[in-house]
Structure formats: C-alpha cells, structure tokens
Amino acid sequence: MVTDELVQRRLAPILIEALEDTPVVLIHGARQCGKTTLARQVGGEQGYHYLNFDDDTQRAAAQADPTGFVAGLKDRTILDEIQHVPGLFSAIKAAVDNDRTPGRFMLTGSANVLLLPKLADSLAGRMEILNLRPLAQCELSGGPADIPGQLFDTGFTGALPHGQYARLGEALAEILVHGGYPAVLVRNSERRRQKWYSDYANSLIQRDIRQLSRIQNLDILPRLLTLAAGQTAHLFQVSELAAPFQLSRPTIREYLTLLQHIFLLEELPPWHNNHLKRVIKTPKLHLADTGLAAALLAVNSRSLWQNRSLLGQLLETFVYQEMRKQGDWYDYPLSFSHYRDKDGVEVDIVMEQGERVAGIEVKAAATVTQADFKGLRKLQQACGAHFTRGAVFYDGDSLLSFGDNLYAVPLRLLVPGSEKTNIN
C-alpha cells in the first residue's frame, strides 16, 4: 500500500519555484491533506528549521512575544499550523520588510487566511499562497493528467478508435468512497476508512472550529456537515440546511462559513455574462472530498453504486475537485464557477483562464447523446470566440468529438493507470 511520504505531489516544483523569489510562502489546505509532509520534504532538501504550533510550548512562546519569537528564528524556517498564532503575521511582515530574502519563511495553515482579510492583507505582496488539496488521482497513480491544458491549450484529438479506454463501472463507486486523504491509503478496508473519516470530521469540529469561533451550539455542526454532504453538487440553499434546526438562517450561514474556513466545504459561484439574462445566481455547494461525504452519509461502494442519484452527485463533486487539484499546478490561474439558467439548462463546471472559457458536464452513464451537450452549446453561444472547448465526462470507453470543439471524454482519463492516457 502506498503511503503519503512516497507520493510525489505535483505542487512540489511550484513550491520550490515560489521559495526562490518570494520571502513568505504559505501552503494552506485541510488538515491531513499532506501539507506538513510536503513542507518537510522540500524544506529538508533546502536546510529549513521546523516548528509546529500544534505544540503547546511553541504556541505559547509565539503568542507571548510574536516580535521576539520571529526575531529569534533561523534564516529559513517552516512554521507549521500558523493559524494558531495569528499575531505572527504582523511580526513576519515587519521582519520581511527589513529583509526580503526569498524563501525566509515557509508556512502551513489549516484555516483559510483568504477568508480572514486582515491576516491575508498583512502580508500582501510579500507572501505567495499555494493550495494543497487531498491527493489527485494522477498523484496516486503516478500517471499523467492535464485536463485544464487539454481544454484550453492542446485540445483533444477528436474521434479515436472504439475501446481505447477501460470503463470504470463499479470501480467508480469505490474510487468515490475511497477519497483522497493520504491517511486512508494505509487502511485496507472501507470500514476502516469510514472510521477514519468520521473521527477526522469530529476532531476538526471539536478542535479547529472551537479555536476559530466561540460558538454555543458546537453539537449542531456534525449534523449540519452531514446535511451538507447530502447536498453536495446541489445549489447552495441555506434555508434547506437550516430547516432541521431551531436556529436562524444567518446563524446557520455563519456555521457553514466556519466549515469553509477549515476546507470541509466549498461554494462554487454562478457564472454569467451580459448575454445571458435568465441565469440562476445561486452558488453550488461541494464537499471537499467524496470519501468524507460518503462516510458522513454512511454509504459504502456497493450501496453508492445502487443509489444512482447520490452516485451522480458525488461524481460531479469528484470531477470538480479533480479539476481544482489539476488547476493548482496549471501554468495559469484558473477561476471556477457553474452555469444554470431558469429553464434548468446547466453546465456543471465552468473554467476561465483570462478571457478564455471552457465547460464540463458530468454523468455516470456509459453513453452520451447530443442532448447532453445542451448546456455546453448555450455556454458556447454566450462566449463566442472566447469559448475554447467543452467536455462531457462519462463512463465510456471512447474519446469522441461531437463537433464545434465539444467532446465526450472517458472518466478513465481522470484515473490514469495502465490504460491509454496520451490524448494529445
């Protein structure tokens, strides 16, 4: 069984590059997604000193005298779980303003500083932020994967001979239930992996959310997270999530924001432009990992395969998260959204790079028809020359052109292995 120490993270070269020209580099993402392993692997090769603020003594010293603590640090230092000591951001800013040597500080954080504006602003222009998510399928297999590049740059080859790719079938449900957290790689049964996910969610809520906010109804959060798991890939309707609780919608919204702060939930904003007037302006909700969602919903691979509606939801979240992971190491910044109009015509994932737009639809079926491209064609018409390509990911065995830069793309391309994956 592979362990997280042996997995080559695709973000490693980008981290090394950032340390060569930026004084502070922050790796942020959920707990247990591999931030510390990545930081220590790269830092060990470059002579970094390591400090962890999960350690009570280190944390207390930094809180007592942030300026003095930073002044006493070695030239190259990793500060792990920096969110525990927010006062250090101002001290690091002052230190960097006096000495802007690249690579002085490598930080990791399990709370999203981009949602805490004062912390993010204190190091504006001095810090590069890198997202690290649970393992991508191409990282697990060591195989190639560059779907953003194929949607924006190199393109798909069009019609290929039938049977180029093996269907996933029931293995698809196993992949979704497995998830991407490194710690589950050493667990050989679904039951043991589900136990890990359950303990993981409870630990985050009891420890990290308690530190972020002094909320009074902490016991509600596990139930709220489970409800959110059942709504993954659906429109983000706070009223539906608030219905089982005797709490106001603003309070529930605040709790959901806290779950976003620790990278358990994501909002996917709506896409629109001036040519489309009848669009739904509600974001979509996605859980950060399908393995976590399946564990919260108490489904295993067999029951998930039989529940086609839930399988479709988790598959859409899976493809979205794989695109986010691949986008983290793509050559250019990508933004993500979804499109849906008031007639129910939709595109599950809209990706933008500058003025260029690409779209992705997701389905668990083994066949694709022209009707499956309805949303992508509408997006294409709205974008005109800015539209690059559209893809319907499906569990089929052939990569097929449907004309006008629209393609049916096997899900196997997101799970590279022994099957053919070079489609350029």
C-alpha positions as CSV (number, residue, x, y, z in Angstrom):
1,M,0.0,0.0,0.0
2,V,1.3,3.5,-0.9
3,T,1.9,6.0,1.9
4,D,1.8,9.7,1.7
5,E,5.6,10.0,2.1
6,L,6.1,8.1,-1.2
7,V,3.6,10.1,-3.2
8,Q,5.1,12.7,-5.5
9,R,3.0,15.8,-5.0
10,R,2.5,17.8,-8.2
11,L,2.7,21.0,-6.2
12,A,6.3,20.4,-5.1
13,P,8.0,22.0,-8.1
14,I,5.7,25.1,-7.8
15,L,6.6,25.4,-4.1
16,I,10.3,25.2,-4.8
17,E,9.9,27.9,-7.5
18,A,8.0,30.1,-5.2
19,L,10.7,29.9,-2.5
20,E,13.2,31.1,-5.0
21,D,11.7,34.5,-5.4
22,T,9.2,35.1,-2.6
23,P,10.0,35.9,1.1
24,V,7.0,34.0,2.5
25,V,5.2,31.0,1.0
26,L,2.0,29.7,2.7
27,I,0.8,26.2,1.9
28,H,-2.8,26.0,3.1
29,G,-5.4,23.3,3.0
30,A,-7.4,20.9,5.1
31,R,-5.7,19.0,7.9
32,Q,-4.2,15.7,7.0
33,C,-4.0,16.5,3.2
34,G,-0.2,16.4,3.3
35,K,0.9,20.0,4.0
36,T,3.5,19.1,6.6
37,T,4.9,16.2,4.6
38,L,5.3,18.4,1.6
39,A,6.8,21.3,3.5
40,R,9.3,19.0,5.3
41,Q,10.2,17.1,2.2
42,V,11.1,20.3,0.3
43,G,12.4,22.0,3.4
44,G,14.6,19.1,4.3
45,E,16.4,19.4,1.0
46,Q,17.0,23.1,1.5
47,G,18.0,23.2,5.2
48,Y,14.9,24.6,6.7
49,H,14.3,24.5,10.5
50,Y,10.9,23.2,11.5
51,L,8.5,24.4,14.2
52,N,4.9,23.2,14.8
53,F,2.3,25.3,16.6
54,D,0.3,22.3,17.5
55,D,2.9,22.1,20.2
56,D,1.6,23.9,23.3
57,T,5.0,25.3,24.3
58,Q,5.9,26.7,20.9
59,R,2.5,28.2,20.5
60,A,2.6,29.8,24.0
61,A,6.0,31.3,23.3
62,A,4.9,32.8,20.0
63,Q,1.7,34.2,21.5
64,A,3.5,35.8,24.4
65,D,6.0,37.7,22.2
66,P,5.4,37.5,18.5
67,T,8.0,40.0,17.5
68,G,10.7,38.5,19.7
69,F,9.8,35.0,18.6
70,V,10.2,35.9,14.9
71,A,13.4,37.8,15.6
72,G,14.9,34.6,17.1
73,L,14.0,32.3,14.2
74,K,16.7,30.9,11.9
75,D,17.1,32.2,8.3
76,R,14.9,29.5,6.8
77,T,12.1,28.2,9.0
78,I,8.9,26.2,8.5
79,L,6.1,27.4,10.7
80,D,3.5,24.6,10.8
81,E,-0.2,25.4,11.6
82,I,0.3,29.1,11.6
83,Q,-3.4,29.8,12.1
84,H,-2.9,29.0,15.8
85,V,-0.9,32.2,16.2
86,P,-2.4,34.9,14.0
87,G,-0.4,37.6,15.8
88,L,2.7,36.2,14.0
89,F,1.6,37.6,10.6
90,S,2.3,41.2,11.7
91,A,5.6,40.2,13.1
92,I,6.6,38.3,10.0
93,K,5.6,41.3,7.9
94,A,7.9,43.6,9.9
95,A,10.8,41.0,9.6
96,V,10.3,40.7,5.8
97,D,10.2,44.5,5.4
98,N,13.6,44.6,6.9
99,D,14.9,41.7,4.9
100,R,13.2,40.5,1.8
101,T,15.4,37.5,1.2
102,P,13.4,34.9,-0.8
103,G,12.3,31.8,1.0
104,R,12.7,33.1,4.5
105,F,9.5,31.6,5.8
106,M,7.5,28.5,4.7
107,L,4.1,28.5,6.5
108,T,1.4,25.9,6.6
109,G,-2.2,26.6,7.7
110,S,-5.3,24.5,8.1
111,A,-7.6,27.6,8.2
112,N,-8.2,29.6,5.1
113,V,-6.5,33.0,5.6
114,L,-8.1,34.3,2.4
115,L,-11.4,34.3,4.4
116,L,-9.7,36.3,7.1
117,P,-8.9,39.5,5.3
118,K,-6.8,41.2,8.0
119,L,-4.4,38.3,8.1
120,A,-4.1,38.0,4.3
121,D,-3.7,41.8,3.8
122,S,-0.9,42.0,6.4
123,L,1.4,40.1,4.0
124,A,0.1,41.3,0.7
125,G,2.9,41.5,-1.8
126,R,5.2,39.5,0.4
127,M,3.5,36.1,0.5
128,E,2.6,33.6,-2.1
129,I,-0.3,31.3,-1.2
130,L,-0.4,27.7,-2.6
131,N,-3.4,25.4,-2.2
132,L,-2.8,21.8,-1.3
133,R,-5.8,19.5,-1.5
134,P,-6.2,15.8,-0.9
135,L,-4.4,13.6,-3.4
136,A,-5.4,13.8,-7.0
137,Q,-5.9,10.5,-8.9
138,C,-2.9,11.2,-11.1
139,E,-0.8,11.6,-7.9
140,L,-2.0,8.3,-6.6
141,S,-1.2,6.5,-9.8
142,G,1.9,8.5,-10.9
143,G,0.2,8.8,-14.3
144,P,-0.3,11.9,-16.5
145,A,-3.3,14.2,-16.1
146,D,-3.7,17.7,-17.6
147,I,-7.3,18.2,-18.4
148,P,-7.1,22.0,-18.0
149,G,-4.3,22.1,-20.6
150,Q,-6.4,20.0,-23.0
151,L,-9.4,22.2,-22.5
152,F,-7.5,25.4,-23.0
153,D,-4.4,24.7,-25.0
154,T,-3.5,21.4,-26.6
155,G,-7.1,20.2,-27.3
156,F,-8.5,16.7,-27.7
157,T,-7.7,14.5,-30.7
158,G,-11.3,14.1,-31.8
159,A,-12.6,10.6,-32.7
160,L,-10.4,7.8,-31.5
161,P,-10.9,4.1,-32.2
162,H,-13.6,2.5,-30.1
163,G,-12.4,0.8,-26.9
164,Q,-9.3,2.9,-26.2
165,Y,-10.2,3.3,-22.5
166,A,-11.5,0.8,-20.0
167,R,-14.8,1.7,-18.3
168,L,-14.7,2.1,-14.6
169,G,-18.0,0.5,-13.8
170,E,-18.4,-0.4,-10.2
171,A,-14.8,0.7,-9.5
172,L,-16.1,4.2,-9.9
173,A,-18.1,3.9,-6.7
174,E,-15.0,2.5,-4.9
175,I,-12.9,5.5,-6.0
176,L,-15.5,8.0,-4.8
177,V,-15.8,6.2,-1.4
178,H,-12.1,6.0,-1.0
179,G,-11.4,9.7,-1.3
180,G,-8.0,11.4,-1.5
181,Y,-6.7,11.9,2.0
182,P,-3.2,10.4,2.4
183,A,-4.0,8.8,5.8
184,V,-6.7,6.5,4.2
185,L,-4.1,4.9,1.9
186,V,-2.8,2.7,4.7
187,R,-6.3,1.4,5.6
188,N,-7.2,-1.7,3.7
189,S,-11.0,-1.8,4.2
190,E,-13.9,0.5,3.6
191,R,-15.0,0.1,7.2
192,R,-11.6,1.3,8.5
193,R,-11.5,4.2,6.0
194,Q,-15.0,5.3,7.0
195,K,-13.9,5.2,10.7
196,W,-11.0,7.5,9.9
197,Y,-13.2,10.0,8.1
198,S,-15.7,10.0,10.9
199,D,-13.1,10.6,13.5
200,Y,-11.4,13.2,11.3
201,A,-14.6,15.3,10.9
202,N,-15.4,15.2,14.6
203,S,-11.8,16.1,15.5
204,L,-11.8,19.2,13.2
205,I,-15.1,20.4,14.6
206,Q,-14.1,19.9,18.3
207,R,-10.6,21.4,17.9
208,D,-10.2,23.8,15.0
209,I,-13.7,25.3,14.9
210,R,-13.6,25.7,18.7
211,Q,-10.4,27.7,18.3
212,L,-11.8,29.8,15.4
213,S,-15.1,30.8,17.0
214,R,-16.7,30.5,20.4
215,I,-20.0,29.2,19.1
216,Q,-22.5,27.9,21.6
217,N,-24.1,25.1,19.6
218,L,-21.0,23.1,18.6
219,D,-23.0,19.8,18.7
220,I,-25.0,21.0,15.7
221,L,-22.0,21.2,13.4
222,P,-21.6,17.4,12.8
223,R,-25.3,17.2,11.8
224,L,-25.0,20.3,9.6
225,L,-21.9,18.8,7.9
226,T,-23.8,15.6,7.2
227,L,-26.7,17.5,5.7
228,A,-24.3,19.4,3.6
229,A,-22.8,16.1,2.4
230,G,-26.2,15.1,1.2
231,Q,-26.5,18.4,-0.7
232,T,-23.1,18.3,-2.4
233,A,-23.3,19.3,-6.1
234,H,-26.6,21.0,-5.5
235,L,-27.5,24.6,-5.3
236,F,-26.4,26.2,-2.0
237,Q,-29.8,26.6,-0.3
238,V,-29.2,27.8,3.3
239,S,-32.9,27.6,4.1
240,E,-32.9,23.8,3.4
241,L,-29.9,23.3,5.5
242,A,-31.4,25.4,8.3
243,A,-34.8,23.7,8.3
244,P,-34.0,20.9,10.8
245,F,-32.5,23.3,13.4
246,Q,-34.2,25.8,15.6
247,L,-31.7,28.5,14.6
248,S,-31.9,31.5,12.3
249,R,-30.7,31.3,8.7
250,P,-27.9,33.9,9.4
251,T,-26.6,31.7,12.3
252,I,-26.6,28.6,10.1
253,R,-24.9,30.6,7.4
254,E,-22.2,31.6,9.9
255,Y,-21.7,27.9,10.8
256,L,-21.4,26.9,7.1
257,T,-18.8,29.7,6.7
258,L,-16.8,28.2,9.6
259,L,-16.8,24.8,7.8
260,Q,-15.5,26.5,4.7
261,H,-12.7,28.1,6.8
262,I,-11.3,24.7,7.6
263,F,-11.7,23.5,4.0
264,L,-14.5,21.0,4.5
265,L,-17.0,22.8,2.2
266,E,-16.7,25.0,-0.9
267,E,-19.0,27.3,-2.7
268,L,-18.9,27.3,-6.4
269,P,-20.1,30.7,-7.6
270,P,-22.5,31.1,-10.5
271,W,-21.2,32.1,-14.0
272,H,-22.9,34.8,-16.0
273,N,-22.3,37.5,-18.6
274,N,-24.2,40.3,-20.3
275,H,-25.5,38.0,-23.0
276,L,-27.4,35.7,-20.5
277,K,-30.1,37.4,-18.5
278,R,-32.0,34.5,-17.1
279,V,-29.3,32.8,-15.1
280,I,-29.6,31.4,-11.6
281,K,-27.3,33.5,-9.3
282,T,-27.1,30.9,-6.5
283,P,-23.8,29.2,-5.8
284,K,-23.4,25.4,-5.7
285,L,-22.2,23.5,-2.7
286,H,-19.4,21.0,-2.9
287,L,-17.8,18.9,-0.1
288,A,-14.0,19.0,-0.2
289,D,-13.7,15.2,-0.7
290,T,-16.0,12.5,-1.8
291,G,-14.6,10.0,0.7
292,L,-15.6,12.3,3.5
293,A,-19.0,12.8,2.0
294,A,-19.6,9.1,1.7
295,A,-18.5,8.4,5.3
296,L,-20.8,11.2,6.6
297,L,-23.7,9.7,4.6
298,A,-22.8,6.2,5.8
299,V,-22.7,4.7,2.3
300,N,-20.2,2.1,1.1
301,S,-19.2,1.4,-2.5
302,R,-22.0,-1.2,-3.0
303,S,-24.8,1.0,-1.7
304,L,-23.5,4.0,-3.5
305,W,-23.4,2.1,-6.8
306,Q,-27.0,1.2,-6.3
307,N,-28.1,4.8,-5.4
308,R,-27.6,6.4,-8.9
309,S,-28.8,9.8,-7.8
310,L,-26.2,10.1,-5.0
311,L,-23.6,8.5,-7.3
312,G,-24.2,11.3,-9.7
313,Q,-23.8,13.9,-7.0
314,L,-20.6,12.5,-5.7
315,L,-19.2,12.0,-9.2
316,E,-19.8,15.7,-10.0
317,T,-18.1,16.7,-6.8
318,F,-15.2,14.3,-7.6
319,V,-14.7,15.8,-11.1
320,Y,-14.9,19.3,-9.8
321,Q,-12.3,18.6,-7.1
322,E,-10.0,16.8,-9.5
323,M,-10.2,19.9,-11.8
324,R,-9.4,22.2,-8.8
325,K,-6.4,20.0,-8.0
326,Q,-5.1,20.0,-11.5
327,G,-5.8,23.7,-11.7
328,D,-3.4,24.2,-8.7
329,W,-0.5,23.2,-10.9
330,Y,-1.7,24.6,-14.2
331,D,0.6,27.2,-15.8
332,Y,-2.0,30.0,-15.5
333,P,-4.5,31.0,-12.8
334,L,-8.0,29.4,-13.3
335,S,-11.3,30.5,-11.9
336,F,-14.2,28.1,-11.4
337,S,-18.0,28.6,-11.5
338,H,-21.2,26.8,-12.6
339,Y,-23.9,27.8,-15.1
340,R,-27.6,27.3,-14.7
341,D,-30.5,29.2,-16.2
342,K,-34.1,29.4,-15.1
343,D,-35.1,26.7,-17.5
344,G,-32.8,24.2,-15.8
345,V,-30.2,24.2,-18.6
346,E,-26.8,23.9,-16.9
347,V,-23.1,23.3,-17.1
348,D,-21.6,21.7,-14.0
349,I,-18.2,23.3,-14.1
350,V,-17.1,26.5,-16.0
351,M,-13.4,27.2,-16.0
352,E,-11.9,30.5,-17.0
353,Q,-8.4,31.5,-17.8
354,G,-8.2,35.1,-18.6
355,E,-10.9,35.7,-21.2
356,R,-11.0,32.0,-22.3
357,V,-13.8,29.8,-21.1
358,A,-14.2,26.0,-21.1
359,G,-17.1,23.9,-19.8
360,I,-17.5,20.5,-18.2
361,E,-20.6,18.3,-17.8
362,V,-20.5,15.2,-15.7
363,K,-22.6,12.0,-16.0
364,A,-22.2,8.5,-14.6
365,A,-23.7,6.7,-17.7
366,A,-21.7,4.8,-20.3
367,T,-23.3,6.6,-23.3
368,V,-23.5,10.2,-24.4
369,T,-26.0,11.9,-26.8
370,Q,-26.3,15.3,-28.4
371,A,-28.8,16.2,-25.7
372,D,-26.1,16.0,-23.1
373,F,-24.3,19.0,-24.8
374,K,-27.3,21.3,-24.5
375,G,-25.8,23.4,-21.7
376,L,-22.4,23.5,-23.2
377,R,-23.8,24.7,-26.5
378,K,-25.6,27.5,-24.8
379,L,-22.4,28.5,-22.9
380,Q,-20.5,28.3,-26.2
381,Q,-23.0,30.7,-27.9
382,A,-22.8,33.1,-25.0
383,C,-19.0,33.2,-25.0
384,G,-18.5,33.3,-28.8
385,A,-14.8,33.2,-29.7
386,H,-13.7,33.1,-26.1
387,F,-15.1,29.5,-25.7
388,T,-12.3,27.0,-26.2
389,R,-13.7,23.6,-25.6
390,G,-16.5,21.7,-23.8
391,A,-16.4,18.2,-22.4
392,V,-19.0,15.7,-21.1
393,F,-17.2,13.3,-18.8
394,Y,-18.9,9.9,-18.9
395,D,-18.0,6.3,-18.0
396,G,-17.5,5.2,-21.6
397,D,-14.6,3.7,-23.5
398,S,-14.0,6.2,-26.3
399,L,-13.0,9.8,-26.6
400,L,-15.4,11.2,-29.2
401,S,-15.8,14.5,-31.0
402,F,-19.3,15.9,-31.1
403,G,-18.3,18.8,-33.4
404,D,-17.6,22.5,-32.6
405,N,-14.9,21.8,-30.0
406,L,-17.3,19.6,-28.0
407,Y,-16.1,16.2,-26.8
408,A,-17.3,13.1,-24.9
409,V,-14.4,12.3,-22.5
410,P,-14.0,9.0,-20.6
411,L,-13.8,9.3,-16.9
412,R,-10.8,7.0,-17.1
413,L,-8.7,10.0,-18.1
414,L,-9.1,11.3,-14.6
415,V,-8.0,7.9,-13.2
416,P,-4.8,7.2,-15.2
417,G,-3.3,3.8,-15.0
418,S,-2.3,1.1,-17.4
419,E,-4.9,2.2,-20.0
420,K,-4.1,4.7,-22.8
421,T,-3.9,8.2,-21.4
422,N,-1.9,10.2,-24.0
423,I,-4.6,12.0,-26.0
424,N,-2.6,14.8,-27.5
